[in-house]
């Protein structure tokens, strides 16, 4: 499926609509160049999962946890600075938890892990994105 987004709000709405497809244990690879809208897409997932909209890229923290009471948590990884085995950032711990794992810059670890779902975001121009699921 390819979705053409014409704004950040459009991307968020699309991600919200996809959020019901994901279940505990899923690993979602989000691919795209710098500035493509990966974090915006993940913000939409979190909102669709009822986890709020305070989502930011964990480039320096490596992982952010989004939880809201009894709702299914979302574990948001950024592998931009990681090369090699992702276990060095504790990914194995999160795979044992109830929750959905979403990984930006999955390309850097794809030799070590098989995702359940792949989202690819292409930047067409300043406002337009092509999102493939």
N, C-alpha and C positions, 0 to 999 in steps of 0.2 A: 504494500500500500504506500502510495506517495501522496503527501499532503503539502499544499503550497500555502505557506503562512505569509501574510502581508504586514504583520506587526508583532511586537512582543506579546501583546494581549492575545492575539490570534494563536500564537505558539502555546501560551499558557492554557488557553481553552482547549486546544487539541490534546495536550498532555493530560489535562483533567479528564477528558473523555476516555483516554486510554487507561487511566489508573485502575479501573475496575478489572482489567485483564490480568493484573499481576497479583501473585499470592506469595505467602511466606516461603522462603527458600529460593525465590527467583533471583537471578543475577542479570541485571540489565546493563548492557554495554552501550554507552553513548559516545558516538564518534563524530568528529567534526573539527575543523581548524579553529584556531584562536579567534574568539569573537563570533563564532557561528550561532551561538544561542544555547549551548549545552546546559548551562546553569539555569537559564530562563525556562527551558523545557523541564528540568528537574523541579523547579519551583512549582510548575503546573501539576506535576505528579504529586508532590507533597500536598498541595491544596486539594487535589482530587481525592487523596487518601484521608482528608480531614486533619492534616497535621499543621496547617497554617501556611503563611506565605513568607516567613523569615528564613530564606534559603540563600546561602552564599557559597561560593566555590571554596572548598577546603584545600586550596593549593598548598598552603603552608602547614595547616593542621593535618592534612592527608585524609582525615575522615570527620564528617559531622553526623551526629545522630539527631534525627527528628522524631520526637515521640509526643504523644498527646493522650495521656491516660491509658485506656484500654485498647486504643486503636493500634493497628499493625504499624510498627516503626519502619522508618526508612533510613538506611545507612548509606551515606553519600561519600564516595571515595573520589579523589582526584589523583591520578597516577602520572601526572605531567612530569614530575621530578623523579619518578621511579623507573628504573630499568632493571630487569631481572625478576627474581622470585618475589611475588607480592606478599608472601608470608612475612616478610620483614616489616610490614606495616600492620600486622595483626588481622589480616583478612580471614584467616582460619577461625579466629574467635567469633567474628561476625557471622560466618557461615553456620555456626552452631546455634545462633540465636534465632528466635522467631522474628522475622522481618524480611523486608525486601532490600537487596543490595543494588545500588546503582553506581556505575563507575564511569567517570569522565576520563578521557585519554586511555581507553581500554587497549588501544593499539600497542601501548608500551608493555603490556603483560599478556597479550593474547596467546603466547606460546605456553602459558602456565595455567590457563583457566578457560573453560568453555561457558559462554553466557547462555542463559535461557532465552534472551531476547536481544536484538540488536537494533538500535536507533541510530540512523546516520543523518546528520544535519549539514546541509550545504548552504553556504551564504551566497545568494544570488546578487544582491545589492544591499544598500544600507538598511532597507526594511524587509526585503523578501528573503525567505528561507524555503528550502525544499527539504521536507522531513520524510525519511523513508523508514517504514516499520515493517 
